[in-house]
Amino acid sequence: MKPITRSVATGLAVLAFSTFTLSACAPAGTETASTKTLVVGAVTEPTDVPDPITDGSLAGYNYYFATFDQLARFDSEGVIGPKLATEWEHNADFTQWTFTIRDDVKFHNGEPVKASDVAFTYNKIKATPTGDPATYMEMFASAAVGPDNTVVFSLNAPFSAWPTITTGVSIVPESVYTALGSAGFAAAPVGSGPFVFDHYTRGVEYVVKRNPDYWGDKATLETVTFKTVADADARLNGVQSGSLDVALVAPNQVAAVDGSKNVHIESRVSNGVTFLGMNATAGPLADQRVREAIALSIDRDGIVKSLLAGRATVDNQLVAKNVGGYDPKYPAPVRDTAKAKQLLAAAGYNGTPIPFQYATNGRIPLSSEIAQSIQANLAEVGITISLQGTDQSSLSQMIYTKKAATGIYLNTYAPSTMDGDAPIASMFGGQWNDYAMLPETQALVAKTRTVAGQARIDVYRDLFTLNDSKALLLGLYTPDASYAVDPALNWKPRADGMITVDAATFGKD
């Protein structure tokens, strides 16, 4: 999906090459393993069982990237490279991809990782359409073992960014998964990653232990605990007190502790866009003029400067700056309350309350304050908003399972694949954020998959221009991701938002 030597944000320059080659893995360092447990303050946990075949949550990816391997990987800057695959190539129209698999890797139970395990993993995801991973692999048709330890992926439509998908699919052993099933495998997962599963207590923690036989660079930490801490204040207090070593914190918490002896702040631009989803088919929102008025009324600059302490970037694109498909020349959103009032008058809007659903504690820091700010913005032009705060699990169920928004809702999409295909498919390609279900947006989503480089960015521009003209979904901002970190911990945040721990150490580098 992207070249080994170029950032994803360059628009899939990967396609300038048809094959990627893996250099030999460096030998493990001589540093002895740390006996200290690394404790990560996780914002949430998977809604269902933590099974990489069925779960595609960011919380789950943090677990899976510790215990499993994927065919390709992103480094901390979003640059793609090989992992279990040593190289890959595609046919002329991007409908078939061939990956060569390493032959020196073993699962934690001692079984070798085979091309057949890779094919099984992808085919099992395909056969589990209710799972999260299947939703961003709709173009995938089948995987088959090819000659010379290869796997051949056949797609049902062109997809120029296929390698990005492989960075998020964790390879499972066919024999174990078949024997245990999804729930059984989630309770006793077997991967090939740098850590081995130890135990999981729902709502409390997910614990992994160092894999001394890992085929790549070995981790130095003996134990890593992902502790679920939903409240942002509790996460920051945990790092300050020493009960946590690293945790995502809210933007307005950073200034108070930056420079503290007990806390070090690590920040970077995230890969996610915070946006307003809208049911464009129900109530007042069925009138395009009302939706346009909402778009023109929101003070994005005010949200970023006042609530987020400047630690975000105003944007109405629906992919972030470091994600494939982003258009650096796309115009910034404009606030025009006078025009908004004119549109509402023309629509005959009479003040009917519009529900606004959001999670009070969850994946979007300061979500309640942001919802209240938007409510105040819309009140300025005469739009009545009914705030309906809930927990993250309930909101996720409403969005992803029931597709049951009754008005507008606050959501975010941060693709772990570092490509815009998954977000735009969900928003404009007929999936859970797509209430309008317009043939023209779905056609543009399909077109993005047939082209690469600047031509692909141009199609994204066409899609976002159409979205703006109809006010279907409203991009708000791309947040910075800020983490409170134990000053003794050597760890850097990643462009994809995952907290990976294989290279983390305590003490001097």
N, C-alpha and C positions, 0 to 999 in steps of 0.2 A: 504494500500500500504506500509505503514511502521509501525513499532511498536511504541507504545506511548512512550516508554522509550529509543528508539534508533534513531540515526540519519539516514536520508535517505541514506546517502553515504555508509552505511554499506552493501548495496546490498539487500535491501528489507528483512531485518531480520523479518519484520512484519509477514512473513508467518510462523514463528515459532509459531505463535498464530493464532487461527482461530476466536477468538472473542475479541472485545475490549469493555471495559466498561467505562462509563462516571460517574465520581463522581459528587456529587451535586455541583451546581454552587455557588460560594461564594457570600454572599450578597454584594450589592453595598457599596462603601466606604462612609465615612461621609463628605469627602471633597466637598465643594460647587462647582458648575460648574463655570468655568472661563468665564468671559464675553468677553475675548479677542478672536478675530478671528484668527485662524491659517491659514496662506496663504502658500500653497505649490507651488513651481515653477515646473510645469510639462513640460517635454521635448516636448511632443506632445499630441495629443488627438486621439480618435478613428477615423479611416478613414471614416467610415459610421456613422450611428446613434448609440448612446451609449445604446445598447440593449444587455443584457447579453445572450440572446438566439442566437444572430447573431454575436456578437463581442467578440473576444478573445485577444484583445491587452492589453499590460501591462498598458497603460494609462487608458483603460477602467476598468481593474481589480482594479486599485486604487479607482475608483468611486464605483464599485460594492461591494468591501469589506467594504466600509463604510455604504452602504445602504441595503445590502442583507446578508443573511446567506447561508452557504454551509453545506453539510452533515459532512464533516471533515475539519480540518484546520491544518496548519503548524504554529508552533511558530517561533520566530525570528531566531532560530538556525536550522530550517528545520526538526524539530521533529513533527511527525504527532499525532493528537489526535482527539477525537470526537467533534462535534459541534451540528448541528441539529440532528445528529444520536447519539444514546447512545452506540451502539455496532454494530458489523457486523461479518458475517461469510461467508465462501465459501464452495462449494462442492469440490470433490476430484480433478477435473481437471480444476478448476478455470473458469468454464463457467457459473456459477450462484453464485450471491452474494446476501445476504439478510441483509438489514439494518433496524434496529429498530429506529423509529423516535420519538423525544420528543413530548409530548402531552400538553405542557404548553407554547407554543410560538404563538404569534399573529403577523399578518402583520400590517403595519402602518395604514391600514384602519379599524382595529379592528377584521378582520376575522381571525379565527384560522388557523395556518399552519397545513395542513393535509397531510397524506401519499399520497393522490390523487394529491395534488399540486406538490409533489416531482416527482411522476410518470409522470405527465403532462409535467413538465419542461424538463425532459430527453427525453421523446417521441417527444416533440416539436422541440428540437435540432435535433433529428434524422430526423424529417420531414422537416428540413431546411438545406439541404445538402450544400448550398452555404455559410452558416455561418462558422465563424472560429471554434467554439467549435466542430462542427461536424467533422472537419478534424482530431482532435485528439481522436475522439470517434468512429473510424471506426469499432472497434470490438463490439460495442454496438448494440444489437438487439432490446430490448424492456424493459420497466419497467412496473410492475403491482403491484397493492396494494395487500398485503398479509394479513394474520391474525395478530391480536395483534399489530396493528399500524406499520406494516412493509412494506417495498418496496422490491420487488424481481427484481433484474436486471439479465436479460438473455443476454449472450454474444454469438456472432456467431462464436467465436473462443476462446481458452483459453487465459486468460490475468491475470497473477499473480499480476500485479501492479494496479488493478482496483481502490482500495481506493484512490490512488493519483489523479485519474481523478476527484473524487468527491470533492477534495479540491478547484477546480476551477469553479464548476458549481453553479451559484447563483439561489436559488429557487424563483420562481415567483408565484403569486396567479393565479390559472387557470381562475377564473372568470374575473379578471381585464384584463389579457393579451388577453383572447379570445375576450373581448369586444372592446379593443383598437387597437389590432394588433401591429406589431413591431414598426412602426414610432410613433404611438400614445402612446405606453407604454414608449418608450424612452423619449418622451416629458413630461410624467407624471408618472414616475416609482413608483411602490409600492413594497417595500421589507419588511423585518423583522429585519434589521440590527440596529446597534447602532446609526445610523444617518438617518434622513429623507430627501429626496430630496427637494431642495428649487427651484433652477432654473439653467438653462444651456444656455450659449450664445456661439455658435460655434466660435472657434478661440480666445475666451476670457477667459471664466471661467465656472467651474462646482461647484455649491455651495450646501452644505448640512447643516442641522441643527440637533442639538442633539435630540435624541429620549428619552424622559424622562421615557417611559414605556418599555424600552428594557428589555428582559427577562434575560440577562446575566449581566456582570459587565458593569455598565453604563459609558459612556464617560463623561469627565468633561468639555470639550470644548463645547461652545454653537454653534459655527459656524466654518466650515472648507471650505476654497475656494481653489480649484485646478485651478491655473492660468496658462494658456498655455504660456510658454516662451521658444521658440526654441533655441535661441542663448545662448551658455554657458557663455559668458562674461556678458550678461544681467542677467542671473540667479545669478551669483556670485555677481554682483553689487547690485542686488535686496536684497540679504541677508545682504550685507554690509550696505546698506542704510536703511534697516528695512522694505522695502516694501514686502519682502518675508521672511519667517521664516525657510524654509528648501528647498533645491534644489540640484539635482545632478550636480556635476561640473566635469570638465575635469581633467585628472591626472596632467597635467602640470600647473594647477592653484593652486594646493594644497599648495605647498611650500611657495608661496608668502603670503598666508593668515593664514597658520597654526600658532596658538598661538596669533592671533589678538584678541583684546578685543571685537571686533564686530562680529567675526565669529569663530565658533568652527567647526572643521572638524571631521566627523565620517566616518570611512572606514571599509570595510570588503570585503573578496573575494566574487565575484558575482557568480551567477548560470549560467552565459552565456558564450558561446564560440564565439569569432569573427573569421570568416572563409571566405575563398574565394569560392564562388560558381562558377561552370564552365559549360557552355554548351558543353558537351563532344561529341556532334554530329555535330558541325558546324565549318567550316573554319579550321584553323590550329589546333584547339583544338580537332578535331576528331582523330588526331594522338596521341596515348598514349604517345609516346616519347616526344612530345612537352609539354604535361601536366606534365610528370615527370620532365622535365627540369625546368618548372616553380616551381614545388615543391622543387627542389634542390637549386634554386637560391635565394629564399626569406630569408632575414636575420631577422629571428624572434627575435633573441636576441637584434639586433640593434634597432628594433622597440620598444621593451619593455624598454630597458635601456635609449635610447636617446629621443624617442618621448613620452613615457608613464611614464618617470621618475621612472622606476622600479616598478610601481604600476600595475603590471600584471604578469601572469605566462605563460611562453612559453609552448605551448601544441599543439599536432596535433591530440589528440582525439577530438571528436566532441560532447562530453558532459563534463561539468565542474566537478571539483573535488568533489563538494558537491551534485552532482546529481546522482541518481540511475543509475547504469550501468558503472560508471567510473572505470577504471582499474589502480590502483596505480603503477603497475609494467610495464605498457606499455612503450616502449622505446621512448625517446625524438627524435624530428626531427633532421636531420643532413643537414647542408649546404655544398654542393659540386659543386662549379661552374665549375670545370674542367669536371666533369662527365656530367653536364648540357650541356656544349658546345659539347661534344661528341654525346649526344643524339640528339641535334638539327642538327648536321651535318649528322647523320644517317637518320634523318627524312627528310632531304632536305629542312628545313625551310629557306625561302628566305627573311625574314624580313617583311612579310605581317603584317600590323598593327592588333593587337588584341584589340577590344574594352574593356574598363574597366569601368563599371558603378558603381556609389556609390552616397550616399546622402551627400551633402556638409554640411548640418545641420540636425541632426536627432539623431538616437538612438546610434550611435557609436561616442564617443568623438574623436576629431582630425582626423576625417575620411579623410579629404582632404590631411592632412599631411601624413597619413598612405598610401593612394593611391599613392602619389608622391614618397614615399620611396620605395614602391614595384615597381613602374615604373622604378626607378633608379636601383634597384637590378636586374631587368630583362634586362635592357639595358646593364648591365655588361657582359651578356652572349650572347647578340645579339638579344634579343627579343624586338620588337617594340610594345609599348603599347599606345593606344589612350584613354586618360582620358576623361570620359563623366560624369561629376558631374551633379546632379539634386537635386530636393527637395525630402524629405523623402516620401511624399505622392506618388509622381510619381514613385519612386523606388519601394515602396511597391506594387503599382498597377502592375508594371512590373513583380515582383517576384511572388506575391500571386494570382493575378487575370489572368494575361495574360501568365505567364510562358514564357516570351519572351526575355530572356537574349541572347545577340548576341555574347558574349565572356565570360569574367569573371566579377564577381560582388562581392562587399564587403557586407557581411551580418552578422547578429548575431542571435543566438537562445538562449534564456534564458527561459527555461520551468517553468512556474509558478507552475506546478505540481511537480516540483523537481525530475522528473524522465526522463530518457533518451528516453522513447518510442516516445514522440511527435517529438523530433529532428530527430531521426533516421528514423521515418516513412516519414518525409518530405524530407529527404536527400536520402534515399535508398529504401523506400517503395512505390514509385510511385507517390509521391506528388510533390509539387511545386519546391523543390530544386533538384529533381531527374530527370536529363536530360538523363542519360545513360539508365535508366529503365532495369537494368540487373536482370534476374530471380534469380541469385544466391544471390544478395544482398537482394532482396525481401524475399527470403526463410529464410535468416538469421534473418531479422526483425521479421518474423512470429515465428521463433524458440525462440527468446528472451522472448516471451510472454507465453511460455509453461513451463518455468523453473524459479527458484528463487535462491536467495543467490549467492554463488560463481559460481554455474553452469550458472547463467544468465550473470555474469560478463565475464565468459569464452566465451560465444557466442558473447558478445559485442567485445571482443578482436578479435575474428575471423572476425567479420564484419569490424572493423577498419583496420585489417591487409590486408584484401581484398581491401578495399578502398585505402590504401597506395600503394598497388602493381599496381593499375590501375590509381592512381592519379585522382580520380573523384571529390573530394572536398578536400580542404586544410584547416585544422585547423591552426589557427595562435596563439591565446593566449586567456587566461581567464583573463579579466580585474578585477581589484579591483573596487568596487563601492564606490565612495567618495562623500560625501554630505557636503555642507556648511550649518551650522545650527546656528540659533539664540542661543547664549549662555544661554539664559533664558529658552529655550525649552528643556524639558525632552523627548527625542525620540531616539530610536536606529534603525539602518538599519536592514533589514531582509535578510536572505539567498536567498529568492526568488525574491528580487529586488523590491518588492512592497512597496509603502509608505502607510502603514496603520496608522490610526490616532485615533483609538478608545481608546488607552491607553496613548496618548500624553497629557502632561500637561505643563503649564508654572509655573515657580517659583520652590521652593524647593520641592523635593519628599516628 
